Amino acid sequence: MKSKLLLLLLFICAALRVGAAVKVTARVTPSTVAAGEAFKLEYTVNAANVGDITPPVFTGFEVLNGPAVSTFSSYQMVNSQVTGGSTTTFTYILSAGKAGSYTIPGAVVVVDGRKVKSNAVKIKVVKGQGGAAGSASGQGGVSRGEAMSTYRSQGKVGKKDLFITVTANKTKVYEQEPIVLTYKVFTQVNLTQLSGKMPDLKGFLSQEVPLPQQKSFTLERVNGALYRTTMWSQYVMFPQQTGKLTIPSIRFEGAVTMEDPNIDPIDAFFNGADYQVKVVRETPSVSVEVSPLPAPRPANFSGAVGRLAIASEVVTKTPRTNEALVVRVTVSGVGNMKLIKTPAVKFPTSFDVYDPKMTDRTRLTDQGMAGDMVYEYTVIPREKGKYTIPPLQFTYFDVGTNEYRTVETKAMDVDVAQGTKSVSDSEREMALRNSDIRPLHEGAYLSEAGRLWGSMRYVLLYVAFLFAAGVVAFLLRRQIRRNADTVGRKERMAGKAARMRMKQAQAMWEAGKADRFYEETLKALHGYVSDKFAIPTAQLNMASIKSAMASAGISETTIAQFASVAEACEYARFAPSGEPSQMKETYEQALQAIQQVAAELKRKKVKK
């Protein structure tokens, strides 16, 4: 408690000693936006004892959020002298209206009991696609999603502050026809946790659609209010019964971060002013009408419902008697793929047919189960000759036309040649194939004519082996000597190391991380000269770099170019610019500087 009071007295003394003129500064970020796009308006006061703000009338703009108030203090005590100050910032998030040039009048802020007015600011609104929810607002601006993310909750979480909806893409379906349920979150509070699972269902087979764990929020307007929204979960339901079926509600439990407005400011400074509130939300149940498939059902109905196609092919290109022949049938499309019957292929009577192997290549989508079901039939033809496997008919219920549809494959011609294996050989091979064991090759390892030991081929192979061993030993010794020369190795690898660092810098540039970009670029420049000219890291500075380059015969123009881009990166590390065009220019200049130094060193080496 004593430390808190001491800190409070320090702040009071600092406020009394720091007597700068009070000023309210307004600025917009960015100064040019697209119509419908969000931007940030800030009023900054260089004082601590700040009261309320009276904003101007925002004609032609919509207030998405604000004012959000933040205070920053910085004090130093040197020789019992206190220096520093405090700033308070009021932030509004506005949405631009029609295209044109606008002037936003100044706001009035109460400071120490007197009113101080800010400057007016100008903003230009251009035509564009700024109205898209969640779209970026340009360099330095904010997106609509970011606008709502600054919302701070106070008090209770009402049903209008946070709710979850459930929608079905269809409410009248046929038996086995997939239904997609989408659960969507609408929030105006800082939602930090949420979980809810589909309960056990009667009359349905259900599967959850994989969605990203990291949720991305967009903005939607509901009854005039702006909400952050995201698709929380999706399920694909396959009704197994007919009639009116009900999908029960889901109970979601979560946590919301709240702000306590009554907490002591000093306690808030040390311990924070936020706390967690548990919230529970239940979604409404969903009723669907499931109709039975039309009667009469075709005799060869596969049980498939959806939009499907079928194809077949003979995989084995040169079939022989008593050898395995593989025929592949593929059912593709969208529907209840995993619930269809295995297609029945009619093979010639002289073929021995084994149970087919099924491969599931389907995935859950927002349309249902999509992909391929692959069936591979292994058969063994017993007699030589030309055979025709008749077309395979596949009947399913088409949800697009609400009728049964029959599709068929093309006939498959098979020309079976005479094989060398017997019936018993093929049966043994199939038994071993099913147990994943392959038969051993029988017969002599080498015949007399093919014996290697003592032959001329053996002598030649022996000599070639000795020669290869000598070459490998020589190369290994040379590599060991090169690795022992650490300075020389760094000099040889300097270019490669610089290229790797520049690739990392390019990745930071493309990600919009300006501070990391300039840091990686400077590492590439300094690392290159350190390795190339054997300058220890502790002695690496601009003077030593210029001296080493001059000693190596690098031209003054190249030295100046290298120093200029290095100094620019050094400066930008402490005042980074997020302009992509500026980062691109710096990236190209750094590459050119490294390449120019390398080219001049190469020319010097060639002349020697």
N, C-alpha and C positions, 0 to 999 in steps of 0.2 A: 504494500500500500504506500509505503514511503517513497519507493521508486516511482510510482505513478504520480504522486503529488509533486515530486522533484521535476519530473518530465513536464508536468502541466505548468509549473512555475517557469521552467525554461522557455516554453512556448510563449508565455505571457511576456516575459522579458524581451524575447526576440521580437515580438510584435510591437512592443513599445520602442525598441531601438531602430527597427527598420521602418523608415518613414517615407517610402517612395510614393509618388503620386498615384492615386487610384485611377485605373483605366480599364475599360471594358472593350475587348477586341472581338469582333465578329469575323468569321471566315467560313466558306463553304468548301467542301471536298467531294467531288472535283468541281471545277468551275464550269465545265461543259458536260451535260448529261443528255441522254436520249429521253424522249417523251415516255412517261410511264415508269421511268427508272428511279430508284431510290438514291438519295445523296444525304450527306451529313452537314448539319449547320451547328457550329460551336460558338458559344459566347464565353470567353475566358476573362476572368477578373483577377488582377494581381493583388489580391487581398484575401485575408482569412475570415474576417467577420462579415460574411456575406449573407444577406437575407433573401427575400423572394425575387423572382424575375417576372417581369411583365413583357411577354413576347409581343411582337407586332402582329398585325393581321396578315396571315400567309395567303394572300390572294393568288389564285391560280395553282396552289399547291395543297397536297393532302398530308396531314400530320400522321405518320405511321407510329411514332413513338416519341416520348419525351415530355418534359425534360428529364434526362438522366444526369444526376449531379455527381461530380467527382472532385476531390480536393487533394492537392499534392503539396507537401511541405518539405523544405530542405533547409537545415540549419547547421552551422558550424561554430564551434567555440575555440578560438585561438587566443591564448594569453588573456583570458577572461573577457574577450571581445566576441560578441555574438553577431554572426552575419547570416544572411539567408532570407527566406521569404516563403509565402504560400500563394498558391493559385487555385481558384475554383472555376470549374468548367461546367457549363450547362449545354447538354448535347440534345439536339432534335434530329430525328430521322424523318425526312420529307420525301414525298413522291412528286416528281415533276409532272405537270399537266401538259398543255398544248405547247407546240414549238414556238419559240420566240425569245426575246431578251427581257429579263426581269430584274428589278431592283427590290431587294428585301429591306424594308426600313429597319432602323436600329431598335434594339430592345432596351428596356429600362431595368436596372438592377439596383436594389437597395444595399448600400455598403455603409456600415457604421451609422445607420439612421438617415442617410441622405441618398438621393436618387442620382444614379450615374447612367448616362445613355451611351450605347455603343455606336459604332460606325455602321453605315448601310453597306450591304454587299450586293454584287451583281452576279448573275448566273445566266448562262445561255443554254436553252433547251432546244435540241435538234430533233428532227424526225428519226425514228428508229424503232427497234423491237424491244424497247425497254420495259414493256408491260409484261413480259414473260415472267412468271413466278420463279423466284430463286435465281434469276439471271444475274450475272455480275454487272456492276454499275460502272465499270471502267477502272482506269488506273487511279488508285488512291481512294476510290469510292467504296460504297457498301452495297451488298445485295439485299434483296427484300428479306431473305432468310436471316442475314446478319442484323437487319433492322429489328426484327422481333426477338433475336437472341439476347438483346440488351434489356429485355423486359425484366423487371424485378418484382417479385411477388410480395405482397403484404396482406396479412389477414388470412382468412379461410380460403380454401380452394373450392369454389362453387362448381355446380354442374355445368355452367356455361363457360367456366375457365378451362375445363378439361373434360372431354368426352370421347368415346370410341364408337364408331359406327361399323356395321357389318352389311355388306351388299352381296347379293348373289347375281351372277351373270344371267341366270335363268331361274324362273320359279315354276315353270311347267315343262317337264321333260319326260322322256320315255325311260323305261327301266334300263339300267346300265349306261345311260347317257351321262357324261360327266358334268358336274356342277362346280363352278369355281367360286369359293367364298373369299372375300377380301375384307380384312379388318384394318381400319384406318383410324389413326390418332389425330385429334384436333386439340391443340393446347395453346393457351395464352400465358402459361406459367413455366417455370424452369423445371421441367420434368427430367429427372436424373436416372430413375429406375422404373422398369415396367416388365411384368411377366404374366403370362396367362396361357393355358394349354387347353386344347380341345378335349372335352370329356369323352368317355366311351359312348359310342353311338349304337343305336339299334336300327337296323334296316339300311345301313350305309357301310361301305368300305371307304376309308379316308386316308389321304396322304398329304403331308405338309410340303408346300413348295419351298425349296431353299431360297432364302433371301439374305442380303448382306447383313452382317451383324452390326456394322456401323451404319446407323440410319441417317438418311439425307432428308432434310426438311425443306418444304417449299411453302409458299403463302397461298391461302385461299380465303375468300370472303364468304362468311355465312351469316345471313340475316343482318348484313351491314357491318359485322365485326370481322376483324382480320385475325386469322389463326395460322399458326405454324402446323403443317400437316405432314404425315409420312405414312406410307403403307407398312403396317407393323407385321402382319402375317397373312398368308394365303393357304387355303386348303382345297384340294381337289376331291370331290365326293362322288362316289359311284353308288347310286341307289340300287339296293338288292330286292326291294319290295315295291309293291304298287299301292296307290292310294295317297292320302294326305299324310305326309311325313313331316316331322318337326326336328329341326336342328337346334338343340338347346343353347341357352346363353353361355358365354364364357366369362368367368370371373377374373378380372385383371387386378393385380396388386402392384403398386408402385410407390415411388417417393418423389416429393417435390421439395426443392430448396426454397425456403422462405426467408424473408428479411425481417428482423425484429426491429420495429421503429422505436421501441421504448427502451432499448438497451443503452446503458451508460456509454458515452462516446469513448472514454478511456478504456473501458472493458472491451468495446468493439475494436479499438485499435490493437489491443494485445491478443484478444481471443476470437475476433471476428463477430459479425452480426448475423450470420446465417444459421439456420437450423433446418432439420429435415422433418417433413410432415408426411405421414403415411396416407395414401389415397387408395380407394377401392372403387372400381367401376365395373359394371356388368353390362354386357351387350344384349340387345334384344334377341329373342329367338327368331328363327327364320322358318317359315312354312313353305313347303314345295309340294306341288301336285305331280305325282309320278303315274304316268299312264302305262299300261301293259303294252308290249310290242303287238302290232296288229296280227290278227289271226286270219287265215292259217299261216303258220310259219313254214317256210320251205323245208323239205326233208333234209337238205344238206346245209342248213343254217349253222354257221360256225360259232354263234354266240357273240360275234363282234358287233359293236355299236360305235359309229363314228363316221369318219371319212378316210377310207383305206384303199390301198392298192396292193398288188401281189406280183412277184416276179420269181423266175426260177432259172437255174443254169446247171450245167454239168461241169463240176470242178475238175475232175480227172480228165486230162487231155488225151491220154493214150491208154484206154482201158484194155485189160487182158483177162483171160479166163482165170478164175481162182485167185484174183487179186482184188483188193478193195477199190470200189468205185464210189465217189462222193457226189451227191446231188444236193444243191443248196436251194432252199425256198425262203424268200424274204417277204414278210408282210410289213408294210410301212404306212405311216399316216398318223392321225390323231384319233384317239378313242380309248376304249377299255382294253388296251393292248395285252395286258397280262392275264386277262380272263377268257381269251379266245381259245378255241379247240385247236389242237395240232392238225395242220392240213394233212389230208390223206392222199398220198401219191400212189398211183397204180403202176407197179413195176411189172415187167414180163415175168411169166411163171418160172423161167429158168434162173431168175435172180433170187439169191438168198438175202432177205431184208432184215436189218438189225434196228433196234430202237433208235430214233433220231436224237441228236444232241441239240439242245435249245440254247441260244445266246440272246440275252436281253440287252438291247442297245437303246432303251427308251429313257426318257427324262421327263420330269414333271414341269409343265409350263403353265402359263395363265390361260391356256386353251384346253388343258387336260393332259393326258399321257401322250407324248409325241415321240417318234423315233421309229426304230426297226425291231422286229422280232425275227431272228434268223434260226431256221431249222435245217440241220445238216443230216441227210440220210446216207448211211453207209450200207452199200449192198455189194454182193459178190456174184458176178455173172459166172455161170457154170459152163456155158456153151459158147463157142465162137459163132459170130454172125452179126448182122445189122438189126438193130432193134429200135423201136420208137416208143418213148414214154409219152402217153397221151397228155393233152392239156389238163392242167389242174384247175378245177373250178373252186371259187371261194365266194361264199354268199354271206353278206353282212347287211345290217340295217343302216341305211344312210340317213343321218340326222338332218342333212341339208334338204333332202327331198321327201323325208318321212316315208320311205318305202324301202323294201328289200332290193338289194342290188347284187348281181352276180358278175364277178370279174374272173378272167381266166388267163393262164399263162400260155405261152406258145408250146407246141409239141417239141420234144427234145429227141434228136436222133443220136444213137449211140452205136459206134462200130467197134465191136469187141474182137480183138485179135487173140490168137492162140498164145497162152502163157506157158511158163515152164513149171509152175507150181502145181502140186496135186491138191485134191480136196482136203486131205488131212493137213497139208502144209498151211492152206488158207485158214482152216478152222483153228489151228494152233496159233497162227499169227493174229487172228481176231481176238482170241482169248488173252494173248499177251498184250495186245493193243489196249484192251479194256483195263488191264492191270498196270499200264504204263511201263511195261518191261519189253525190251526189244530182244529178239533172238540173236544168239552169237553166230558169227560167220564160221562155217565149218569148212575144213579142208586144210591142206598143207600151207604153212606160213610162206615158204618160198620153195619153188621147184629147183632142181639141179641147175637148169639153165638160168634161173634168176637169182642164184646164190651170189651174195655181195662179198662175203669175206674172202680175201686173197685175190680178188679180181682187180683189173685196171681201174674200174670205177671206184673201188675202195681206196686205191692209192691216190687218185686224183682228189677225191673228197677229203682225204686226210691232209694232203698238202694245202688244199683250199681252207680247211679249218685252221691250220697253223698260221697261214697268212692272215686270215681274218682276226685271229687272236692277237697277232702282233700289231695290227692296225688299231684294234680296240685298246690295247695297252698303251700305245703311243698317244692316242687321243685322250685317254684318261689322265695320263701324266701331264699333258699340256693343259688340260682343264684344271687340274689341281694347282699347277703353277699360276694360271690366270686367276683362280679364285683366291689364292694367297695374296695377290696384288690387289688389296682393297681399293687403293686410290685409282689404279688403272681400271678396275671393274666399275667403279662409280662413274669414271669419265666415259667409258664405253656405253654405259646404260643411262646416261644423263638424258639423252633425247627420248628414250622410251619412258622413263619416269615422268618427264615433263608432259608427254602426250597423255599418260594416264591421269595426271592431275588436271590437265585441261579438260579431259572428258568429264571428270567429276565437277569441274566448274561449269561446264555446259549443262549438266544435269541440274545444278542449282539455279542457273539462269532460266532454264525452261520451267522450273518449278516456281519461279518468281521469288526465290529467297536471295535477296540482294546482298545481305551481309555475308552469308555463306559463299556466294559467288565470288565476291572480291577477296575473301580470305583464301579460297582455293586457288584463284588466279595468282595471287601474290606468292603462295607456296610454290606454284609451278615455276614462276620466274626466279625466285630466290633458290629453290632447289636445283634448278638447271645450272645456274652459275656456280653454286657451291660444289656440285658434282663435277662440272666441266673444268673448273679452274682450281679445284682442291682448296677451297676456302672453308676453314672450320666454321661451324654454325655460330660459335661464340663471337667470331670476328666478322660476321656477315653484316655489312652495312653498305650504304650507297658509295661511300668513299673507297672501301676495299673492292667493291665490284668494279667501279670505274678504273681503279689502278690495275686490277688483274686483266681486264679487257684490253687496256692500253698496252700492257706488257706483252699480251698475246698478239698484238698487231691489228686489233679490231679498229675499224675506222671511227672517227669522232662522231659522224652522223649516226652510225648504228648504236654507239654508246649512248648518245643523247636520246635516241628513240627508245632504247631499253629503259633508261632511267626515267623518262617521262611517264611511260605506262606503269612502271613500278610505283612511282610516287603517287600517281592517280589512284591506284588500287589501295595504297597505304592510307590516303586521305579518305577514300570512300568507305573503308572499314569502320570509321568512326562517324561518318555522315553518309550512309548508304542511300543510293537513289534506286527506286523501284522501277525506273523507266526501262522497259525491255530494249528499246532502241539504244540507250546508252550502254546497257550491259553487253549488247551485241557488238557495239563499236569497240568497247574495251576488250572483249574476247578476241576480236579479229586483230586488234593492235598487238595484244600479247602474243598471239600465234606468230604474227609477222615478225615481231622482235626476236623471238626464239629462233625462228627459221633463218633470219638474216645473220644472227651470230653464228649459227651452225654452218651456213653457207660460206662465210668468210673464213672460218676455221678450216673447212674442207679445202678451200682454195690455197690457203697457206701450206697445208699438209702436202698437197699435190705439187706445189712449186719446189718444196724441199726434196 
